[in-house]
Amino acid sequence: MSGEDAGWMAYINAEVTAARAAKGWGCQVRRRWLVRETPVSDSPVEDYEWKLLPHDRGARPAGSDFAYEGVYYVLRWDTPSGKFVFQHDAHHGGDWGPHMEVETYTEISPPLWTADVAPSESGGLPPRPPAGWLRDHLLALVSRFDPNSFCVT
């Protein structure tokens, strides 16, 4: 992972940790399913997603037999658009069906520059927002939207 990606990982980890701590929730960081064949050392920040788990500090609810069942929000960084994608309130059931064609999400556009940093001209990642910026957006979004709900039954 490049230094720029590592800086973004650290920023997102800190912001998600602050949001989950404010709510008393659990959190998981994982690589996206579509990149599982890529070696971890070759994965940039956009290969990862952060799950905010509103129930029982991250433990699966009683009756969850499958690791991918549950109630959660998902945050990821989309490098091509330069935005965060925050998935919420998409109620899914079963392995296949109409839910495979629909996602409910909010895009979060970070400021392209701060008073101290000019916009990136390298075509890479934009400068990171100040501490607390993403946390505040996450807290506002979880107060407006219900989490994802997914089960295989």
Number of C-alpha atoms within 10 A of each C-alpha: 13 12 9 15 16 13 15 21 18 11 18 23 16 16 20 25 19 19 24 22 13 11 15 15 18 21 22 15 15 11 18 13 10 8 13 12 7 11 8 12 8 10 16 18 23 18 20 18 20 22 21 26 24 21 15 11 15 19 14 18 12 6 8 13 13 11 8 11 18 22 23 24 24 19 23 22 22 16 16 10 11 18 18 20 19 22 22 23 18 19 16 20 16 12 11 10 10 9 14 11 7 11 14 13 18 15 16 16 12 16 15 15 14 12 5 6 12 11 13 12 8 7 10 12 20 21 19 19 16 11 13 15 13 23 19 14 14 22 16 12 17 18 8 10 16 17 21 20 16 19 17 14 10
